[in-house]
Amino acid sequence: MRLFLVIIFSVVYSNHFAQNGLGYFFDQKNIFNVFDKGNVYPLERTGVDSIRVGDNYIAYVDAIGDLKVYSEGQLNEIEQTFPSRIVGVATMLVYKMQNRLMVYENFQKKEIANWADKFWVAEELVVWIDMPSYDLKAYCNGEVYTIEKAADTKTMKEFQIGRNIFVYNDLNNHLKVFYNGNVYDSRTSNITEFKCAKNTMAYYDEFYNEFKVFYKGEFISISTFKPKEYEVSDDQVVYIDINDYFMVFYDNEKIKLLSYHPVYYKTLNSIVLYSYLDEYFVFYKGKVTSLEKFIPKRNVLIGFNSILYLDNRKQVKYFYDNKVYDTFIVEKFKAKALKRDLPEFKFGNNSISFFYNGKLYEYTSIKTSNKH
């Protein structure tokens, strides 16, 4: 069932701005409202459950147990029975109906497995054990693939899943990568430590003394020395090399961020946040931006392409697309959150605000919490 909603609040915004703009709140009448890029849509007058937020949709279970998905001004009822598990990621909703594994994306519901045992979900990828064969299968880019045929009831040993990549050791201890519908063999064995994220995987090969990266279908050696430490996030590998240099492998290039070990660093999604001599920097899509000095780490929230933080004067600032926004909060707030890339603030006057496209939108609210 598809319902078309009426816009009750609208604003003109620039088309080039790609910030995530989906949030929700309950108003004074306990109506469940969706905030969508400056527009507000009232969806339900009774309680909702299991709310999941993606880049372009909000899913929830209504008061009578129906699973519904809002996207682009439309509300679709996709199931009339409560799923046993619901996972919301970037552009698809993944859920299980008894044994059936389902995906909803692009306004379409698909059964990707009639009988799935264990399954794992990343932002653009679903992997599961298919029954009764025990084969290892995957769904990505609208297609179902067989990664490994089972030997008896097993297909793999150690494994990790990233945004659009699945890395595993097969039963012969060969390290393999499933990426964009293909399986890539590293021709390396007995690798038990590896890390992966979007388009990227990294590991150290002790036999050949090489620090290697898998990036967009290619295995690349980036050092003949074991890194002192390393982390992997979307399209990049951050590491401390043998000289204590703080390095990042990004877009097939090794970039030195610091000639010394940072005091602090964290990489998540597309963000690399680090500090030295009390000054904080962010590396994002090939560019370094200086943020502030003396930022308490507990006041920092990292999104997919953004950072929401308080400076040393406890002023709210928002980093997005290599630009810092400030002075948009003028009153004291009770709580802040970053929903994917959408800043959300709760105030003592029972109001909730969303910061989108350089503007703060404020609404009267009674609550924003939900069950899971």
N, C-alpha and C positions, 0 to 999 in steps of 0.2 A: 504494500500500500504506500503510495507516494502522496505527501501533502505539500502544498505550496504555501509558504509563510508570507505574512505581510510585514514589511519593514516599518518599525515604529520610531526608529531614530537613524539618521544617516548623516554622513559627512563626506565631503570630497577629499580624496587622498591621491597621492601620486602613484602612478602605475608601476614605476620602476622600483618602488620600495617593496622588498620581499619579506619583511619581518613577519613571523608567525603572529596571527591576530585572533586566535580562538581562545576564549575563556568562558566561564559560566558563573552565575550567581543565583541565589534565591532572594526574591524581593520581599517587601513587607507582607504581601499576601501569600507568601510561601510558593509563589510561582517560580518554576525552574526556567531561567532565561539563559540564552546563549549570546555571548558577545562575539561578533564576527566582524573584524576590521572596521570598528566604529559603528556598526549596526547592532541592534538588539532584537532578538527573536524570542517571544515567550513560547515555551514548548509544552510544559506540563503544569497542571494545577494541583496535582497530587504528588506524593513522594516518588523519588527516583533512586536507583541503586546502581552500583558498579559503573560509575562514570569513567570513561576512557577518552583521552584527548590526543589526537594526532595532529599532523601539520594542516590537514584540510578537512577534518571531521571531528565530531564529538559523538560518542556512542554511550548508551545507557540502557538500563532495564527499567521499565515503567512500573507503576503500582500493581499492575495485574500480571507482571512477569514477561511482558513482551520486550524483545531486544530491538532497539531503534537506533538509527544512525542519522544524524544531521550533517549535511554537507552542502555548501553553496546555496543556501536559502531553501533547501529541500529537506524534508523529514521522511525517512523510509522505515517502515516496520519490516524487519528481516527475519525474525523468528518469534513464534508464539510460546516458546518454552525456554525457561532459563538455562543457558549453557552451563556446562560443568566448569569451564574455565574460559576467561576472556583476556586477550592480550592486545593492547592498542599500541601500534607503532606508527611510523611516519605517514604513510598513505594507505595502509591497509589495517583492517581489524581482523584478528585471527581468533577463532574460538572453536571449542569442541562441543559437539552434540552427541552425547554417549560415546560411541567409537569414532564417529565421523569428524574429520578435521576440515574446518570451513575457513574461507577467506572472503571478506567483503572489501572490494576496492572498485573505484571508478563506477559507482552506482550498480555494481553487479555482485551477486552472491555466487560463490563457487565451492563445490566440494572437491578438495584436493586429495583427500584420502578417505576411502570407505571405512577403513579400520586402521587407526594409528595408535601405536603404543606411546612411548615417550616422544615428546616433541620440544623443539627449541626455536625461539623466535628472536630475530634481530630486526633492525629497522626496515630492511628491504629483502629479508630472506626468512624462510621457514624450512626447518630440517626435522625429519621424523623417522622413526622406525616403523616401516610398513608391515602390516600383518596380513596373512599369516606367514609371509615369506621371510620376515626379519630384514629385508633389504633396507639400506639407508637411502632415503629419498629427500628431494628438496623442491621447493617452489620459489621461483624468482622470475621477474620479468614476464609474468603471466603464463609461465610454463612449468610443468612438473618434470623433474629429471631423476634418474637413478644414479646415485653417487657411487655406491658399492653394492655388489651382490653379496648376500650373506653366506657364510660358511657355517652350516648348522644354525645357530641362533646368534652369531656374532658378526660384526662388520668392521669394528674399529676398537682402538684403545684410547689413548689420551686425545682430547679434542677441545677446540674453542670455536665460538661463533662470533663474528664481527658484523658490522652493519650490513654488508652484502657479500660476506666471505665466510667459508667454513674450512677450518684447518684441523687435520687429524692424522694420527698414526694408524695405518692399516694393520691387519693381523700379522704382517711380516715386519712390522716396525718401520715401514717406509713412510716418511713424512709427505703428505699430500695436501693440496689446496683445491677446494671447489670454488670456482669463481665464474660468474656469468655463464653458467651452463656447462662449463668444462672442468675436468679434473686435471690438475698439473702435478706431476711427480717431481719432487725436489731432488731425486736421486741421492737422498741422504737418509741414513738410518739412525735409530736410537737417539732421536732428539726428543727429550721429554719436556723441555721448557720452550715455549713459543708464545707470542702475543699477536693479536690481530685486531683490526678495526676496518673502516671503509677502505676498500681497494688495496689494503696493505697488511703484511705480516712480517714479523722479524724473529730471528733466532740466531744463536751462536753454534756453529759447527766445530766441535772440538777436534774432530778427526782431521779436517783441512785447515784449522785455525782461521776461520773466516766468520765475520759478522755479516749475516746475509739478510736481505730484504726481498720479499716478494711484493712487486708493485705492478698492478694492472696487467698481469699475465706474464711477467718476466722476473726471474730470480737474479738479483744483483748483489755482488759482494761489495760492501762499503768500507770494510776495514779488515786487516789481518790480525787485529788484536781484539781480545774480548773486552766489550765495554764494561765499565765499572758498574753501570746500571743503565736500564733503558725502559722506555714506555712507548706504547703504540696508540695513536689516536687516528682520526679520519685523515687519510692521505699523508700521514707523516709519522716519522719515528724520531723520538727525542732521546738522546743518550749522552752520558758522560764518557768521553774517550780516555785512553790511557794517559793523556797529558792533562787530564782534568778539564779539558775544554767542554763547554756546554754546546752540544751540536744538535742540529735537526736535519733529517733527510726529508726533503719536501720537493715534489715535482721533479724527481730524478736529479736532484742537486743536494749536495752537502753544504749546509750553511752554519757558520760559527756564530752562535748568539752571544757567548761570553768566553773570554780566555781563562775562566776560572769557574769553579763549582758554584752554582747559585746557592743562595741561602735557603731558598724555597722554590719549588716548582711543582706544577700540576698540569697535566694535559688531559683533556676530555673533549670528545667530539672534535670540533674544528679548532679548539682553543688551546694555546700553550700559554700559561700564566707563570711568571717567574719573577724573582726579586734578587737584588744585590744592593748592598749598602742602603737598605731600607727603601729603595725605590722599586716600584712594581712596573713590569712591562708585560705586554701581551704580543705574542706572535700569532698572526691570523692571516692565512692565505698569502704567505710570502712577505708580509710587511710587519715591522716591529713598531708598536705604539707605546709611548711612555704614559703610564696612568697617574699614579700618585706616590707619595711616600707615607710610610707608617700605616698601611691598611691592615687592620686586624683580620686574620684569615677567617675567623668565624663570621665575619660580615660579608663574605664573598660567595656569590652563587653563580655557577657556570651553567649556561644553557648549551644549545647546539651551535650557535654562532654568536653568542653574546655573554656578557658578564654584568651582573647586577651587584653593586657593592656600596659600602659606606666609606667615605674618605675619613681622614683623621679628625675632622670636625663633625663627623656623623651626618654628613650631607649625602643624599642618595645620588648615585651616578650610574649611568647605563652605557656600556660599550656595545655597539653593534655596527657591523660593516665598516670597521676601522674608524668609527667616529664615536666620540664620547658626548652623551647628552647629560645635562645637569640642570639645576634650578627648576625642575618641573614638579617637585614636591615642596610645598610651602608650609605644611602643618605636620605635627607629630603623628606618626602612624604606630599601630600596635604590632603589625606583622607584615613581612614582605615575602614574596615567592616569585619564582621564575618558572612559568609553565611553558616548557620547551623554550621559546624565545620571547614570550610575552610577560613583562613585569606586571605583578599584581600586588596591590596594597590594601590592607584592612585598617580602618580608622576607628577611633573610639565612639564616633557618632553613628555607629551601625551602617557605615558606608563602605563600599569597595570600589577601587579604581583600577583601571588598566591603562598602561602607557603604550600607545600604538602610534606609529607614524609621526613621532615628535609631539604628540598631544596626549594629555591626560583626560580620560573619560571616567566620570564618577557616577555611581548609582547607589541608591539606598538598598541595603541588604540585611537579611537576618542571619544568614549563615552561608558558608561555602564548603563545609566539610561534607564528605560522602563515605559510604561504606564501600568496602572492596571485597 
